[in-house]
Amino acid sequence: MTTPEILWLFLAGFAAGGVNAAVGSGTLITFPTLLAMGVPPVLANGTNCLGLVPGSISGAYAFRDVLDRRVLRWAGIVAAAAVCGALLVLVLPSAVFAAAVPWLILLAVVLVALQPLVVKHLPDPSARTGAVAMAGSGFYGGYFGAGQGIAFLAALSASGVRSIHEANGAKNVLAGVANSSAAIVFILGGQVVWTAAAVLAVSSLFGGGIGGRVTRRMPAAALRSLVIVVGLIAAGSAFVRG
């Protein structure tokens, strides 16, 4: 990678770590950046998946005092589902994932935009509903990470988590579990650019830590709007590139 590429990727990772800690969907920043650097979609997905794990960890650490104890049980469901999602990426032809990328980005943008409505209109919490929602969110996160934070927030609401701080902390933990589980599959499949993943790991670690602390005393509406704008630009670019 060239020095300008490293700089841009570092800034993207830092921003993604902060956005993930706040509302999720930081992948809408880093994934298009990797594509713009010429990294093929499947390889970019694996690299992004591994690189954002430290950001999820530092983001969750900021909420360590309010984490729900059930997060360990949910993590097992999410890990298994994420592995299945990542395996699907590797099993299907790379052209299938490449063709789906613009639509997946648009789906993530819709999830971000409709997050308050999605969470508000979920059915009454139950263990079964929560488990199904966790499995679905984990599978989606393993296949393509953009928007998984919103999906996890919805799953947590379906599981009975009502405190926004508890939900944000658990969301960061579960996103980290999904990313790390999927990353193992992508590493074994040779779908990681290690230099780029290292840059994202360092930058997202700092971004997640700062974003986690700031999130606890600021509204998420402004960040959500920013993510929507970035996502729409990314989707448009992906459609044009495709």
BAFI-3210 file (N, C-alpha, C; in Angstrom, 3 decimals, decimal comma, padded with zeros to 6 digits):
// residues 242
n [1|2|3|4|5|6|7|8|9|10|11|12|13|14|15|16|17|18|19|20|21|22|23|24|25|26|27|28|29|30|31|32|33|34|35|36|37|38|39|40|41|42|43|44|45|46|47|48|49|50|51|52|53|54|55|56|57|58|59|60|61|62|63|64|65|66|67|68|69|70|71|72|73|74|75|76|77|78|79|80|81|82|83|84|85|86|87|88|89|90|91|92|93|94|95|96|97|98|99|100|101|102|103|104|105|106|107|108|109|110|111|112|113|114|115|116|117|118|119|120|121|122|123|124|125|126|127|128|129|130|131|132|133|134|135|136|137|138|139|140|141|142|143|144|145|146|147|148|149|150|151|152|153|154|155|156|157|158|159|160|161|162|163|164|165|166|167|168|169|170|171|172|173|174|175|176|177|178|179|180|181|182|183|184|185|186|187|188|189|190|191|192|193|194|195|196|197|198|199|200|201|202|203|204|205|206|207|208|209|210|211|212|213|214|215|216|217|218|219|220|221|222|223|224|225|226|227|228|229|230|231|232|233|234|235|236|237|238|239|240|241|242]
n.u [000,837|000,394|001,637|-000,391|-002,689|-002,537|-002,899|-005,514|-006,943|-006,420|-007,720|-010,325|-010,738|-010,543|-012,747|-014,777|-014,577|-015,435|-018,053|-019,207|-019,211|-021,065|-023,546|-023,361|-022,653|-020,201|-018,817|-019,773|-018,128|-015,461|-015,447|-016,167|-013,896|-011,806|-012,592|-012,237|-009,528|-008,893|-009,190|-010,552|-014,085|-014,779|-012,348|-012,003|-014,114|-013,406|-011,017|-011,928|-013,650|-011,927|-010,265|-011,899|-012,467|-010,892|-011,895|-014,538|-014,109|-012,838|-014,884|-016,923|-015,756|-016,047|-018,596|-018,589|-019,495|-022,216|-023,008|-025,161|-025,627|-026,458|-025,184|-023,096|-024,341|-025,787|-023,660|-022,619|-024,600|-024,504|-021,854|-021,810|-023,713|-022,523|-020,236|-021,428|-022,533|-020,191|-018,991|-020,763|-020,156|-017,668|-018,219|-020,049|-019,761|-017,406|-018,372|-021,062|-021,206|-019,991|-021,871|-023,965|-023,151|-023,752|-026,517|-026,549|-025,276|-027,175|-029,272|-028,145|-028,079|-030,815|-031,490|-030,115|-031,444|-034,060|-033,827|-034,901|-037,681|-037,703|-036,759|-038,694|-041,129|-040,926|-041,934|-043,283|-040,811|-039,084|-037,501|-037,264|-037,850|-035,792|-033,525|-033,783|-033,632|-031,041|-029,553|-030,166|-029,105|-026,419|-025,746|-026,104|-024,166|-021,849|-021,849|-021,924|-020,813|-021,906|-024,326|-024,922|-024,812|-027,197|-028,985|-028,314|-029,041|-031,797|-032,264|-031,479|-033,385|-035,593|-034,969|-035,433|-033,865|-033,804|-032,522|-030,646|-027,912|-027,061|-027,826|-026,201|-023,618|-023,755|-024,309|-021,911|-020,201|-021,339|-021,156|-018,404|-017,936|-019,234|-017,725|-015,113|-015,483|-016,318|-014,049|-012,111|-012,885|-012,500|-009,759|-008,725|-009,625|-008,010|-008,679|-007,867|-006,281|-003,435|-001,839|-003,564|-005,605|-004,238|-003,786|-006,442|-007,131|-005,577|-006,405|-009,222|-009,354|-008,570|-010,550|-012,924|-012,681|-012,693|-015,099|-016,933|-016,866|-017,675|-020,211|-021,874|-022,761|-024,022|-026,438|-027,489|-028,503|-027,306|-024,952|-026,142|-027,371|-025,124|-023,949|-025,897|-025,739|-023,082|-023,359|-025,213|-023,715|-021,676|-023,108|-024,057|-021,611|-020,781|-022,715|-022,170|-019,552|-020,025]
n.v [-001,196|002,295|005,333|007,431|005,781|004,226|006,226|007,178|004,833|004,459|006,683|006,072|003,677|004,613|006,360|004,494|002,812|004,551|005,197|002,649|002,060|003,898|003,854|001,743|000,178|001,042|-000,242|000,717|002,758|001,796|-000,474|000,485|002,073|000,237|-001,043|001,089|001,206|-000,799|-003,392|-006,605|-007,476|-009,795|-010,271|-007,769|-007,801|-009,837|-008,743|-006,342|-007,363|-008,666|-006,509|-004,695|-005,820|-005,160|-002,573|-003,046|-004,304|-002,311|-000,448|-001,810|-002,004|000,497|000,380|-001,443|-001,525|-001,748|-003,967|-006,591|-009,680|-011,810|-011,706|-013,443|-015,894|-015,222|-014,677|-017,163|-018,139|-016,201|-016,463|-019,039|-018,682|-016,615|-017,825|-019,581|-017,722|-016,527|-018,744|-019,160|-017,028|-017,827|-020,266|-019,790|-018,563|-015,913|-013,883|-013,748|-012,615|-010,158|-009,047|-008,744|-006,825|-003,907|-003,938|-005,012|-002,984|-000,958|-002,153|-002,066|000,717|001,261|-000,121|001,424|003,895|003,256|002,391|003,390|002,883|000,144|-001,027|-000,081|-001,259|-003,985|-007,378|-008,492|-009,097|-012,245|-015,355|-017,149|-015,591|-013,730|-015,384|-016,322|-013,894|-013,134|-015,155|-014,672|-012,073|-012,572|-014,290|-012,585|-010,665|-012,209|-012,727|-010,215|-007,320|-004,665|-002,712|-004,540|-003,768|-002,354|-004,399|-006,074|-004,425|-004,443|-007,167|-007,369|-005,772|-007,355|-009,349|-008,334|-006,275|-003,047|-000,706|001,813|002,138|-000,354|-001,905|-000,827|-001,467|-004,304|-004,740|-003,960|-005,931|-008,275|-007,719|-007,730|-010,429|-011,651|-010,610|-011,530|-014,307|-014,780|-013,798|-015,736|-017,758|-016,431|-015,978|-018,596|-019,207|-017,669|-015,014|-012,373|-009,249|-008,654|-006,408|-004,235|-004,987|-004,793|-002,034|-001,142|-002,426|-001,170|001,530|001,382|000,448|002,656|004,462|003,150|003,125|005,866|006,630|005,061|006,201|008,840|008,424|007,895|010,281|011,764|012,402|009,979|010,655|012,496|011,167|008,936|010,073|010,897|008,424|007,368|009,084|008,582|005,867|005,880|007,165|005,300|003,060|004,032|004,363|001,718|000,565|001,917|001,065|-001,638]
n.w [000,000|-000,646|000,911|001,054|000,789|003,105|005,008|004,401|004,859|007,559|008,680|007,881|009,300|011,931|012,035|011,517|013,759|015,782|014,895|014,881|017,619|018,427|016,800|015,048|011,814|010,790|008,832|006,460|005,942|005,906|004,177|001,499|001,212|001,047|-001,315|-003,087|-003,079|-004,719|-003,840|-004,207|-003,842|-002,091|-000,803|000,345|002,114|003,956|004,971|006,092|008,007|009,850|010,553|011,981|014,414|016,829|017,297|018,030|020,453|022,052|021,985|023,335|025,821|026,940|027,886|029,883|032,520|032,419|031,049|029,975|031,606|030,120|027,741|027,211|026,680|024,397|022,726|021,956|020,228|018,226|017,280|016,091|014,058|012,585|011,555|009,767|007,969|006,936|005,743|003,658|001,998|001,027|-000,170|-002,255|-005,669|-006,244|-007,812|-007,238|-004,677|-005,264|-007,010|-005,261|-003,473|-003,854|-003,269|-000,716|000,669|000,340|001,777|004,325|004,700|004,758|007,097|008,978|008,664|009,403|011,986|014,592|014,243|013,680|016,064|017,834|017,034|017,402|018,255|021,460|023,969|024,137|025,012|022,872|020,580|020,802|020,522|017,891|016,528|017,231|015,990|013,287|013,002|013,554|011,428|009,231|009,907|009,684|006,978|005,690|007,051|007,255|008,800|010,733|013,385|013,860|013,403|015,556|017,695|017,369|017,794|020,455|021,668|021,141|022,844|025,283|026,312|027,407|028,193|026,667|026,938|027,947|025,768|023,737|024,650|024,712|022,035|020,815|021,824|020,709|017,967|017,738|018,323|016,155|013,993|014,610|014,613|011,972|010,752|011,278|009,540|007,098|007,214|007,161|004,662|003,111|002,563|003,322|003,449|004,903|005,645|005,282|007,035|009,444|009,657|009,852|012,235|014,252|013,985|014,288|016,867|018,444|017,576|018,358|021,166|021,837|020,602|022,029|024,609|024,082|023,014|025,151|026,084|024,095|021,476|018,997|016,557|014,746|013,961|012,813|010,600|009,173|008,574|006,880|004,664|003,834|003,265|001,121|-000,831|-001,090|-001,989|-004,449|-005,775|-005,857|-007,506|-009,904|-010,334|-010,631]
ca.u [000,000|001,111|001,438|-001,735|-003,680|-002,465|-003,491|-006,959|-007,486|-006,347|-008,807|-011,587|-010,853|-010,809|-014,143|-015,645|-014,585|-016,295|-019,439|-019,682|-019,477|-022,233|-024,788|-023,119|-022,534|-018,919|-018,386|-020,154|-017,004|-014,220|-015,579|-015,975|-012,509|-011,019|-012,937|-011,628|-008,098|-008,719|-009,292|-011,768|-015,130|-014,685|-011,121|-012,273|-015,031|-012,628|-010,082|-012,721|-014,182|-010,852|-009,729|-012,785|-012,642|-010,408|-012,786|-015,694|-013,653|-012,653|-016,200|-017,641|-015,101|-016,601|-019,896|-018,375|-020,207|-023,662|-023,258|-026,107|-024,943|-026,887|-024,429|-022,271|-025,190|-026,080|-022,429|-022,497|-025,526|-023,995|-020,618|-022,154|-024,411|-021,575|-019,401|-022,248|-022,612|-018,892|-018,792|-021,579|-019,396|-016,577|-018,750|-020,641|-018,799|-017,125|-019,205|-022,351|-021,033|-019,710|-023,132|-024,866|-022,597|-024,529|-027,807|-026,278|-025,007|-028,471|-029,984|-027,562|-028,534|-032,220|-031,484|-029,699|-032,489|-035,279|-033,498|-035,851|-038,956|-037,498|-036,668|-039,938|-042,254|-040,648|-042,885|-042,923|-039,590|-039,151|-036,231|-037,246|-037,741|-034,454|-032,541|-033,926|-033,118|-029,578|-029,021|-030,273|-028,151|-025,083|-025,557|-025,917|-022,882|-020,800|-021,865|-021,577|-020,943|-022,556|-025,685|-025,150|-025,040|-028,629|-029,641|-028,106|-029,859|-033,158|-032,270|-031,404|-034,706|-036,474|-034,564|-035,854|-032,943|-034,468|-031,588|-029,871|-026,502|-026,863|-027,944|-025,036|-022,490|-023,944|-024,201|-020,490|-019,652|-021,847|-020,556|-017,036|-017,996|-019,564|-016,582|-013,971|-015,836|-016,262|-012,668|-011,399|-013,222|-011,857|-008,311|-008,483|-009,909|-007,047|-009,364|-007,506|-005,079|-002,956|-001,368|-004,747|-006,287|-003,462|-004,070|-007,804|-007,161|-005,036|-007,223|-010,553|-009,175|-008,634|-011,854|-013,946|-012,546|-013,156|-016,514|-017,709|-016,989|-018,451|-021,583|-022,657|-023,275|-024,445|-027,465|-026,961|-029,189|-026,372|-024,101|-026,966|-027,543|-023,855|-023,781|-026,832|-025,163|-021,914|-023,848|-025,813|-022,611|-020,990|-023,974|-024,022|-020,309|-020,744|-023,548|-021,447|-018,406|-020,515]
ca.v [000,000|003,567|006,131|008,025|004,738|003,884|007,343|007,156|003,648|004,706|007,608|005,334|002,752|005,400|006,795|003,318|002,381|005,458|005,041|001,346|002,163|004,751|003,376|000,615|000,454|001,600|-000,921|001,558|003,671|001,077|-001,381|001,229|002,543|-000,897|-001,217|002,187|000,904|-001,869|-004,714|-007,297|-007,479|-010,853|-010,006|-006,574|-008,200|-010,548|-007,793|-005,435|-008,146|-008,848|-005,225|-003,948|-006,529|-004,385|-001,443|-003,552|-004,594|-001,050|000,165|-002,530|-001,726|001,742|000,074|-002,664|-001,485|-001,928|-005,101|-007,607|-010,959|-012,778|-011,515|-014,632|-016,894|-014,737|-014,729|-018,497|-018,211|-015,294|-017,017|-020,147|-018,141|-015,823|-018,778|-020,048|-016,631|-016,377|-019,915|-018,954|-016,128|-018,577|-021,385|-019,264|-017,881|-014,530|-012,979|-013,618|-011,618|-008,871|-008,525|-008,439|-005,757|-002,658|-004,154|-005,192|-001,655|-000,281|-002,749|-001,515|002,099|001,201|-000,519|002,590|004,910|002,801|001,797|003,662|002,214|-001,301|-001,385|000,278|-002,094|-005,407|-008,077|-008,566|-009,884|-013,625|-016,047|-017,739|-014,508|-013,174|-016,336|-016,304|-012,603|-013,177|-016,028|-013,961|-010,959|-013,152|-014,790|-011,417|-010,076|-013,055|-012,641|-008,843|-006,647|-003,356|-002,709|-005,562|-003,122|-002,071|-005,702|-006,546|-003,606|-004,965|-008,479|-007,137|-005,300|-008,531|-010,193|-007,684|-005,236|-001,772|000,398|002,078|001,918|-001,804|-002,403|-000,408|-002,273|-005,683|-004,693|-003,926|-007,256|-009,247|-007,402|-008,229|-011,891|-011,991|-010,289|-012,408|-015,663|-014,782|-013,548|-017,013|-018,436|-015,717|-016,218|-019,953|-019,209|-016,811|-013,821|-011,225|-008,476|-008,477|-005,042|-003,390|-005,391|-004,267|-000,595|-001,012|-002,897|-000,128|002,742|001,135|000,314|004,008|005,044|002,520|003,572|007,255|006,659|004,483|007,164|009,993|008,008|007,866|011,613|012,491|011,716|009,246|011,065|013,127|010,109|008,096|010,809|010,849|007,068|007,212|009,803|007,813|004,618|006,140|007,436|004,026|002,221|004,582|004,043|000,266|000,315|002,416|000,189|-002,935]
ca.w [000,000|-000,656|002,134|001,076|001,028|004,528|005,742|004,201|005,518|008,995|009,007|007,721|010,420|013,135|011,954|011,623|015,152|016,534|014,450|015,351|019,050|018,636|016,173|014,144|010,377|010,402|007,606|005,334|005,708|005,595|003,035|000,240|001,131|000,539|-002,729|-003,833|-003,162|-005,693|-003,220|-004,661|-002,815|-001,076|-000,057|001,148|003,178|004,961|005,568|006,910|009,114|010,828|010,988|012,878|015,694|017,981|017,545|018,776|021,811|022,783|022,120|024,385|027,107|027,474|028,490|030,672|033,799|032,243|030,160|030,408|031,818|029,114|026,507|026,971|026,030|023,047|021,942|021,369|019,090|017,191|016,715|015,196|012,893|011,799|010,820|008,627|007,000|006,277|004,870|002,463|001,121|000,391|-000,956|-003,489|-006,549|-005,833|-008,620|-006,566|-003,612|-005,899|-007,542|-004,148|-002,644|-003,838|-002,612|000,707|001,215|000,429|002,896|005,543|004,811|005,186|008,511|009,750|008,592|010,070|013,279|015,673|013,978|013,783|017,483|018,517|016,635|017,549|019,109|022,871|024,170|024,594|024,801|021,534|019,601|020,916|019,977|016,430|016,073|017,390|014,944|012,013|013,005|013,459|010,067|008,372|010,241|009,131|005,517|005,313|008,345|007,284|009,324|011,750|014,677|013,971|013,537|016,927|018,585|017,251|018,449|021,897|022,076|021,122|023,974|026,518|026,765|027,171|028,406|025,462|027,230|027,991|024,396|022,971|025,090|024,234|020,571|020,472|022,117|019,742|016,661|017,808|018,240|014,767|013,136|014,881|014,176|010,514|010,338|011,304|008,289|005,995|007,314|006,675|003,227|002,418|002,085|004,163|003,129|006,264|005,908|005,406|008,266|010,569|009,738|010,370|013,621|015,121|013,932|014,850|018,311|018,998|017,270|019,191|022,547|021,937|020,251|023,112|025,707|023,629|022,770|026,383|026,422|022,907|020,691|017,846|015,328|013,804|013,415|011,947|009,347|008,463|008,055|005,766|003,521|003,386|002,686|-000,184|-001,761|-001,315|-002,822|-005,791|-006,364|-006,107|-008,687|-011,070|-010,535|-011,124]
c.u [000,875|000,809|000,073|-002,832|-003,708|-003,140|-005,012|-007,603|-007,468|-007,490|-010,163|-011,805|-011,167|-012,267|-015,104|-015,717|-015,490|-017,767|-020,014|-020,033|-020,760|-023,522|-024,604|-022,961|-021,254|-018,353|-018,735|-019,087|-015,786|-014,314|-015,450|-014,551|-011,604|-011,310|-012,262|-010,125|-007,819|-008,773|-010,589|-012,779|-014,989|-013,460|-011,300|-013,172|-014,276|-011,670|-010,796|-013,218|-013,138|-010,400|-010,580|-013,018|-012,118|-011,295|-014,023|-015,325|-013,503|-013,977|-017,009|-017,066|-015,663|-017,939|-019,802|-019,179|-021,707|-023,996|-024,229|-025,387|-025,306|-026,060|-023,551|-023,080|-025,503|-024,847|-022,238|-023,370|-024,974|-022,761|-020,920|-022,810|-023,457|-020,655|-020,149|-022,343|-021,320|-018,613|-019,578|-020,858|-018,334|-017,082|-019,324|-019,565|-018,621|-017,980|-020,563|-022,269|-020,814|-020,997|-024,071|-024,424|-023,413|-025,857|-027,638|-025,997|-026,311|-029,305|-029,472|-028,019|-029,984|-032,317|-031,112|-030,828|-033,719|-035,034|-034,518|-037,185|-038,833|-037,516|-038,001|-041,059|-041,950|-041,712|-042,397|-041,719|-039,878|-037,818|-036,140|-037,077|-036,338|-033,405|-032,577|-033,338|-031,593|-028,943|-029,055|-029,279|-026,726|-024,771|-025,296|-024,561|-021,722|-020,707|-021,410|-021,863|-021,731|-024,000|-025,925|-025,388|-026,511|-029,401|-029,498|-028,918|-031,313|-033,271|-032,241|-032,729|-035,697|-036,164|-034,880|-034,909|-033,538|-033,547|-030,718|-028,387|-026,178|-026,875|-026,709|-023,808|-022,569|-023,820|-022,748|-019,824|-020,056|-021,313|-019,109|-016,974|-018,270|-018,374|-015,418|-014,241|-015,755|-014,826|-011,848|-011,629|-012,499|-010,337|-007,969|-008,709|-008,970|-007,642|-009,128|-006,247|-004,511|-002,486|-002,551|-005,508|-005,569|-003,723|-005,463|-007,881|-006,694|-005,960|-008,608|-010,487|-009,270|-010,005|-012,958|-013,891|-013,064|-014,649|-017,389|-017,919|-017,866|-019,923|-022,455|-023,192|-023,640|-025,512|-026,860|-027,546|-028,231|-025,467|-024,883|-027,150|-026,273|-023,644|-024,685|-026,266|-023,981|-022,355|-024,443|-024,741|-021,890|-021,786|-023,961|-022,729|-020,218|-021,566|-022,815|-020,271|-018,841|-021,007]
c.v [001,251|004,326|006,813|006,984|004,337|004,969|007,332|005,977|003,813|005,618|006,910|004,372|003,464|005,847|005,629|002,809|003,244|005,305|003,713|001,387|002,941|004,151|002,129|001,094|001,168|000,965|-000,107|002,614|002,896|000,186|-000,636|001,754|001,448|-001,147|-000,145|001,977|-000,234|-003,261|-005,373|-007,440|-008,543|-010,638|-008,788|-006,917|-008,904|-009,632|-006,854|-006,130|-008,290|-007,511|-004,482|-004,633|-005,714|-003,189|-001,850|-003,809|-003,304|-000,322|-000,484|-002,213|-000,465|001,518|-001,120|-002,705|-001,722|-003,112|-006,094|-008,953|-011,997|-012,711|-012,724|-015,722|-016,492|-014,864|-016,088|-018,664|-017,403|-015,884|-018,123|-019,637|-017,364|-016,718|-019,293|-018,971|-016,454|-017,535|-019,764|-018,046|-016,903|-019,692|-020,903|-018,613|-016,424|-013,527|-012,753|-012,558|-010,237|-008,235|-008,091|-007,219|-004,461|-002,797|-004,361|-003,848|-000,871|-000,825|-002,197|-000,074|002,146|000,833|000,665|003,616|004,535|002,238|002,109|002,939|000,707|-001,744|-001,162|-000,707|-003,588|-006,070|-008,109|-009,480|-011,309|-014,280|-016,599|-016,672|-013,918|-014,078|-016,344|-015,014|-012,559|-014,014|-015,332|-012,823|-011,468|-013,652|-013,638|-010,771|-010,884|-012,964|-011,267|-007,940|-005,356|-003,458|-003,718|-004,949|-002,838|-003,368|-006,245|-005,722|-004,088|-006,311|-008,332|-006,626|-006,454|-009,477|-009,544|-006,641|-003,875|-000,574|000,583|001,845|000,428|-002,383|-002,047|-001,227|-003,694|-005,758|-004,716|-005,276|-008,253|-008,990|-007,883|-009,740|-012,328|-011,759|-011,244|-013,841|-015,779|-014,606|-014,835|-017,776|-017,773|-015,898|-017,588|-020,053|-018,309|-015,529|-012,617|-010,568|-008,024|-007,062|-004,095|-003,716|-004,836|-002,777|-000,372|-001,409|-001,810|001,086|002,534|000,956|001,675|004,631|004,472|002,976|004,979|007,342|006,106|005,454|008,345|009,651|008,101|009,236|012,439|011,708|011,074|009,733|011,655|012,088|009,222|008,773|010,753|009,479|006,831|007,877|009,026|006,531|004,798|006,421|006,135|003,110|002,706|004,244|002,572|-000,086|000,747|001,510|-001,164|-002,843]
c.w [000,000|000,645|002,164|001,346|002,501|005,360|005,634|004,916|007,038|009,429|008,912|008,885|011,721|013,178|012,140|013,058|015,992|016,188|014,931|016,833|019,318|018,087|015,324|012,715|009,978|009,144|006,369|005,041|005,224|004,362|001,705|000,089|000,582|-000,939|-003,587|-003,993|-004,135|-005,116|-003,693|-003,521|-001,722|-000,199|000,846|002,327|004,313|005,699|006,521|008,176|010,227|011,406|011,988|014,224|016,879|018,318|018,323|020,238|022,626|022,969|023,227|025,754|027,758|028,177|029,445|031,961|033,656|031,339|030,784|030,518|030,755|027,837|026,192|026,275|024,601|022,143|021,278|020,138|017,920|016,509|015,715|013,921|011,987|010,982|009,592|007,548|006,234|005,328|003,573|001,474|000,348|-000,522|-002,289|-004,360|-006,136|-006,600|-007,973|-005,482|-004,213|-006,429|-006,429|-003,353|-002,672|-003,097|-001,114|001,378|001,364|001,582|004,218|005,774|005,299|006,665|009,404|009,819|009,420|011,467|014,378|015,485|014,148|015,233|018,196|018,245|016,658|018,421|020,549|023,062|024,631|024,283|023,387|020,465|019,604|020,294|018,452|015,862|016,168|016,285|013,586|011,907|012,867|012,063|009,106|008,629|009,701|007,629|005,050|006,510|008,380|007,770|010,421|013,133|014,905|014,139|014,956|017,929|018,564|017,964|019,968|022,440|022,132|022,280|025,321|027,057|026,410|027,353|027,170|025,716|027,319|026,579|023,576|023,348|024,570|022,721|020,129|020,723|021,032|018,336|016,624|017,688|016,798|013,846|013,347|014,428|012,657|010,022|010,329|010,002|007,120|006,021|006,749|005,168|002,437|001,891|002,990|003,613|004,469|006,571|006,116|006,698|009,492|010,765|010,334|011,848|014,579|015,164|014,535|016,363|018,991|018,780|018,137|020,623|022,750|021,661|021,350|024,248|025,308|023,479|024,011|026,770|025,191|022,151|019,449|016,519|014,294|013,157|012,461|010,590|008,505|007,822|006,847|004,507|002,950|002,691|001,311|-001,237|-002,108|-002,224|-004,262|-006,507|-006,729|-007,341|-009,970|-011,400|-011,124|-012,553]
res [m|t|t|p|e|i|l|w|l|f|l|a|g|f|a|a|g|g|v|n|a|a|v|g|s|g|t|l|i|t|f|p|t|l|l|a|m|g|v|p|p|v|l|a|n|g|t|n|c|l|g|l|v|p|g|s|i|s|g|a|y|a|f|r|d|v|l|d|r|r|v|l|r|w|a|g|i|v|a|a|a|a|v|c|g|a|l|l|v|l|v|l|p|s|a|v|f|a|a|a|v|p|w|l|i|l|l|a|v|v|l|v|a|l|q|p|l|v|v|k|h|l|p|d|p|s|a|r|t|g|a|v|a|m|a|g|s|g|f|y|g|g|y|f|g|a|g|q|g|i|a|f|l|a|a|l|s|a|s|g|v|r|s|i|h|e|a|n|g|a|k|n|v|l|a|g|v|a|n|s|s|a|a|i|v|f|i|l|g|g|q|v|v|w|t|a|a|a|v|l|a|v|s|s|l|f|g|g|g|i|g|g|r|v|t|r|r|m|p|a|a|a|l|r|s|l|v|i|v|v|g|l|i|a|a|g|s|a|f|v|r|g]
***
